[in-house]
Amino acid sequence: MSETVPMSRVEMSISIDSLRNLPEGASFQKRSGQANASVFTQGNNVVVTATCDSLQREVELYAELYVSTLEELEEMRESTEEREEKGCRHTPILTTILALAAGIIVGTAATLIIKTARNG
């Protein structure tokens, strides 16, 4: 269904003297896979910025999964209504399992979207 995004990690070791002597507007930068990191000074502060492109990709994958799950759920709901009209009854266990699966998917997608909004 969704492909696994490999973990990317960036580490930098910068001496304090190097940071103190860093010219205004200059920065230390490093990239590894989808991960990027940048360190610079701003007045008396050290500013560290890190990003990972794969997070947006994960959010998009989960959003697509969420939409397709909602469509499947709607199809199942319509099918259930048709069966009920014909006199067939659905089982409470199936309904519980479907509701639990939909809740997990929606919760995961919402969590990823909120984390992305806060970090990005």
MODELLER restraints for C-alpha pairs under 7 A, 6 or more apart:
rsr = mdl.restraints
at = mdl.atoms
rsr.add(forms.Gaussian(group=physical.xy_distance, feature=features.Distance(at['CA:2:A'], at['CA:61:A']), mean=6.43, stdev=0.5))
rsr.add(forms.Gaussian(group=physical.xy_distance, feature=features.Distance(at['CA:5:A'], at['CA:54:A']), mean=6.61, stdev=0.5))
rsr.add(forms.Gaussian(group=physical.xy_distance, feature=features.Distance(at['CA:8:A'], at['CA:32:A']), mean=6.21, stdev=0.5))
rsr.add(forms.Gaussian(group=physical.xy_distance, feature=features.Distance(at['CA:8:A'], at['CA:33:A']), mean=5.48, stdev=0.5))
rsr.add(forms.Gaussian(group=physical.xy_distance, feature=features.Distance(at['CA:8:A'], at['CA:34:A']), mean=5.91, stdev=0.5))
rsr.add(forms.Gaussian(group=physical.xy_distance, feature=features.Distance(at['CA:8:A'], at['CA:35:A']), mean=5.43, stdev=0.5))
rsr.add(forms.Gaussian(group=physical.xy_distance, feature=features.Distance(at['CA:9:A'], at['CA:32:A']), mean=6.25, stdev=0.5))
rsr.add(forms.Gaussian(group=physical.xy_distance, feature=features.Distance(at['CA:9:A'], at['CA:35:A']), mean=5.89, stdev=0.5))
rsr.add(forms.Gaussian(group=physical.xy_distance, feature=features.Distance(at['CA:10:A'], at['CA:30:A']), mean=6.78, stdev=0.5))
rsr.add(forms.Gaussian(group=physical.xy_distance, feature=features.Distance(at['CA:10:A'], at['CA:31:A']), mean=6.34, stdev=0.5))
rsr.add(forms.Gaussian(group=physical.xy_distance, feature=features.Distance(at['CA:10:A'], at['CA:32:A']), mean=5.71, stdev=0.5))
rsr.add(forms.Gaussian(group=physical.xy_distance, feature=features.Distance(at['CA:10:A'], at['CA:35:A']), mean=6.24, stdev=0.5))
rsr.add(forms.Gaussian(group=physical.xy_distance, feature=features.Distance(at['CA:10:A'], at['CA:36:A']), mean=6.72, stdev=0.5))
rsr.add(forms.Gaussian(group=physical.xy_distance, feature=features.Distance(at['CA:10:A'], at['CA:37:A']), mean=6.69, stdev=0.5))
rsr.add(forms.Gaussian(group=physical.xy_distance, feature=features.Distance(at['CA:19:A'], at['CA:41:A']), mean=6.94, stdev=0.5))
rsr.add(forms.Gaussian(group=physical.xy_distance, feature=features.Distance(at['CA:26:A'], at['CA:40:A']), mean=6.59, stdev=0.5))
rsr.add(forms.Gaussian(group=physical.xy_distance, feature=features.Distance(at['CA:27:A'], at['CA:38:A']), mean=6.47, stdev=0.5))
rsr.add(forms.Gaussian(group=physical.xy_distance, feature=features.Distance(at['CA:27:A'], at['CA:39:A']), mean=5.49, stdev=0.5))
rsr.add(forms.Gaussian(group=physical.xy_distance, feature=features.Distance(at['CA:27:A'], at['CA:40:A']), mean=4.52, stdev=0.5))
rsr.add(forms.Gaussian(group=physical.xy_distance, feature=features.Distance(at['CA:28:A'], at['CA:38:A']), mean=5.59, stdev=0.5))
rsr.add(forms.Gaussian(group=physical.xy_distance, feature=features.Distance(at['CA:28:A'], at['CA:39:A']), mean=5.12, stdev=0.5))
rsr.add(forms.Gaussian(group=physical.xy_distance, feature=features.Distance(at['CA:28:A'], at['CA:40:A']), mean=6.46, stdev=0.5))
rsr.add(forms.Gaussian(group=physical.xy_distance, feature=features.Distance(at['CA:29:A'], at['CA:37:A']), mean=5.66, stdev=0.5))
rsr.add(forms.Gaussian(group=physical.xy_distance, feature=features.Distance(at['CA:29:A'], at['CA:38:A']), mean=4.39, stdev=0.5))
rsr.add(forms.Gaussian(group=physical.xy_distance, feature=features.Distance(at['CA:29:A'], at['CA:39:A']), mean=6.49, stdev=0.5))
rsr.add(forms.Gaussian(group=physical.xy_distance, feature=features.Distance(at['CA:30:A'], at['CA:36:A']), mean=5.93, stdev=0.5))
rsr.add(forms.Gaussian(group=physical.xy_distance, feature=features.Distance(at['CA:30:A'], at['CA:37:A']), mean=5.40, stdev=0.5))
rsr.add(forms.Gaussian(group=physical.xy_distance, feature=features.Distance(at['CA:30:A'], at['CA:38:A']), mean=6.62, stdev=0.5))
rsr.add(forms.Gaussian(group=physical.xy_distance, feature=features.Distance(at['CA:31:A'], at['CA:37:A']), mean=6.42, stdev=0.5))
rsr.add(forms.Gaussian(group=physical.xy_distance, feature=features.Distance(at['CA:34:A'], at['CA:52:A']), mean=5.27, stdev=0.5))
rsr.add(forms.Gaussian(group=physical.xy_distance, feature=features.Distance(at['CA:34:A'], at['CA:53:A']), mean=5.18, stdev=0.5))
rsr.add(forms.Gaussian(group=physical.xy_distance, feature=features.Distance(at['CA:34:A'], at['CA:54:A']), mean=6.11, stdev=0.5))
rsr.add(forms.Gaussian(group=physical.xy_distance, feature=features.Distance(at['CA:35:A'], at['CA:51:A']), mean=5.75, stdev=0.5))
rsr.add(forms.Gaussian(group=physical.xy_distance, feature=features.Distance(at['CA:35:A'], at['CA:52:A']), mean=4.35, stdev=0.5))
rsr.add(forms.Gaussian(group=physical.xy_distance, feature=features.Distance(at['CA:35:A'], at['CA:53:A']), mean=6.70, stdev=0.5))
rsr.add(forms.Gaussian(group=physical.xy_distance, feature=features.Distance(at['CA:36:A'], at['CA:50:A']), mean=5.52, stdev=0.5))
rsr.add(forms.Gaussian(group=physical.xy_distance, feature=features.Distance(at['CA:36:A'], at['CA:51:A']), mean=5.25, stdev=0.5))
rsr.add(forms.Gaussian(group=physical.xy_distance, feature=features.Distance(at['CA:36:A'], at['CA:52:A']), mean=6.30, stdev=0.5))
rsr.add(forms.Gaussian(group=physical.xy_distance, feature=features.Distance(at['CA:37:A'], at['CA:49:A']), mean=5.64, stdev=0.5))
rsr.add(forms.Gaussian(group=physical.xy_distance, feature=features.Distance(at['CA:37:A'], at['CA:50:A']), mean=4.30, stdev=0.5))
rsr.add(forms.Gaussian(group=physical.xy_distance, feature=features.Distance(at['CA:37:A'], at['CA:51:A']), mean=6.56, stdev=0.5))
rsr.add(forms.Gaussian(group=physical.xy_distance, feature=features.Distance(at['CA:38:A'], at['CA:48:A']), mean=5.74, stdev=0.5))
rsr.add(forms.Gaussian(group=physical.xy_distance, feature=features.Distance(at['CA:38:A'], at['CA:49:A']), mean=5.15, stdev=0.5))
rsr.add(forms.Gaussian(group=physical.xy_distance, feature=features.Distance(at['CA:38:A'], at['CA:50:A']), mean=6.40, stdev=0.5))
rsr.add(forms.Gaussian(group=physical.xy_distance, feature=features.Distance(at['CA:39:A'], at['CA:47:A']), mean=5.68, stdev=0.5))
rsr.add(forms.Gaussian(group=physical.xy_distance, feature=features.Distance(at['CA:39:A'], at['CA:48:A']), mean=4.55, stdev=0.5))
rsr.add(forms.Gaussian(group=physical.xy_distance, feature=features.Distance(at['CA:39:A'], at['CA:49:A']), mean=6.48, stdev=0.5))
rsr.add(forms.Gaussian(group=physical.xy_distance, feature=features.Distance(at['CA:40:A'], at['CA:46:A']), mean=5.89, stdev=0.5))
rsr.add(forms.Gaussian(group=physical.xy_distance, feature=features.Distance(at['CA:40:A'], at['CA:47:A']), mean=5.34, stdev=0.5))
rsr.add(forms.Gaussian(group=physical.xy_distance, feature=features.Distance(at['CA:40:A'], at['CA:48:A']), mean=6.70, stdev=0.5))
rsr.add(forms.Gaussian(group=physical.xy_distance, feature=features.Distance(at['CA:41:A'], at['CA:47:A']), mean=5.81, stdev=0.5))
rsr.add(forms.Gaussian(group=physical.xy_distance, feature=features.Distance(at['CA:59:A'], at['CA:109:A']), mean=6.92, stdev=0.5))
rsr.add(forms.Gaussian(group=physical.xy_distance, feature=features.Distance(at['CA:59:A'], at['CA:112:A']), mean=5.98, stdev=0.5))
rsr.add(forms.Gaussian(group=physical.xy_distance, feature=features.Distance(at['CA:59:A'], at['CA:113:A']), mean=6.19, stdev=0.5))
rsr.add(forms.Gaussian(group=physical.xy_distance, feature=features.Distance(at['CA:62:A'], at['CA:109:A']), mean=5.47, stdev=0.5))
rsr.add(forms.Gaussian(group=physical.xy_distance, feature=features.Distance(at['CA:63:A'], at['CA:109:A']), mean=6.18, stdev=0.5))
rsr.add(forms.Gaussian(group=physical.xy_distance, feature=features.Distance(at['CA:66:A'], at['CA:105:A']), mean=6.34, stdev=0.5))
rsr.add(forms.Gaussian(group=physical.xy_distance, feature=features.Distance(at['CA:66:A'], at['CA:106:A']), mean=6.29, stdev=0.5))
rsr.add(forms.Gaussian(group=physical.xy_distance, feature=features.Distance(at['CA:66:A'], at['CA:109:A']), mean=6.94, stdev=0.5))
rsr.add(forms.Gaussian(group=physical.xy_distance, feature=features.Distance(at['CA:80:A'], at['CA:90:A']), mean=6.90, stdev=0.5))
